[in-house]
Amino acid sequence: TLDVDTMAAPDRMYIFRLNKPSPRQWQPWQPTISSNIAYQGNLMRVLVGVSHLTGEPKYKEAYKDSIRYYFQHYQNPSGMLHTGHHRFIDLKADRYDGDDWPPGSRGHEMKGDMPWYDIFWEVDPVGTRRMLDGHWNSHVKNWDTMDFTRHGYYHKTLEGDVWDRPLGDPVQGIIKGDLTFFDSFTDIAWAGGKHSLLTQDDRSRQWTRRLLARYIDNAHENTGIPPCHHTLVRDFASANGYPSESWPEYALLTASPSESMFSHGATMLLRLADELGEEKGAYFRESVCAYLKAYAKHAYFADDNSWRAILYDGHDLSRKVRPNTEEREWLFPNWQAHTGYMLSYAQCYRLTRDAEILRTLRSICRGNE
């Protein structure tokens, strides 16, 4: 970020900082100029695009220099870079900062960021391979059940061949585990899929397919809609004033999980399918097409281009009223099918030419004028 008047990087305040006595104790930290490479995918593409348009390599090379510096100074023994939602580089001090509680344990969180790994590979193939290996090694807790944590462990040193393990029979059903948010899944899947494409190692594609299957195999039999977690953790009905109902978190499709599953998450999986090709990308392409159609059937209102909150079995939550409020207020208001959804459905139609996908796409286009 730059101030357009001064062309200086603005100071920012971060909640997550090193050396806090407690993760719940907020302190008046000094502002920092932060650099977070997880969020710079658009900047990377712009600078590379400017070099392509002008024929001047200096724009692309400038960004490649920054990636090279990142690998040289900020690649942890886990293989991962200090980046994401809980880590950043303080440009004033030239050191990493961010969440580190308990000390040395974890703090690598990426949700819906999906970096442009191709340019990382162009700069440093060895460092990039370690980064992608480390993402899986530090986030996947149980390779048999595909249980993972959204908070990767920086203290887990990367050793040996991450992918050298038997691909046994897949686990069926939603089982107890960590918070397997779909938006965390997107970055783990993107890292696994790009690892396969960049290294030509098909094992990482197979494990990425296995991870996606944990959601797809648990799609509800009556709707075909997958859950937003493949693990059972908590129920939200009582917490929202409906003790007689059950809304397990994995089944709850409100605005936030919808964004990650049916907007940018679907777009990522379809891009991955496209890059993998007709045969190797088939499972990704067909799975996403099926669940985009199912979701539109049960949750989309074409008349006003909106989505409604549902459980993955199709149970309508859009008419739920907040309890103990004087005015009638919806607990889960409908939300617009914005251009992020337009992109995922357009990608899907380009790859499948499916008529139902086209109908929804046309409606979303009209809704966004």
Buried (B, 14 or more C-beta within 10 A) or exposed (E): EEEEEEEEBEEEEBEBBBEBEEEEEEEEBEEBBBBBBBBBBEBBBEBBEEBEEEEEEEBBEEBBEBBBEBBEEBBBEBBBBBBBBBBBBBEBEEEBBBBBBEEEEBBBBBBBBBBBBBBBBBBBEEBBBBBBBBBBBBBBBEBEBBBBBBBBBBBBEBEEEBBEEEEEEEBEEBBEBBBBBBBBBBBBBBBBBBBBBBBEBEBBBBBBBBBBBBBBBBBBEEBBBBBBBBBBBEBBBEEBBBEEBEBBBBBBBBEBBBBBBBBBBBBBBBBBBBBBEEEBBEBBBBBBBBBBBBBBBBBBBBEEBBBBBBBBEBBEBBEBEEEEEEEEEBBBEBBBBBBBBBBBBBBBBEBBEBEBBBBBBEBBBEBEE
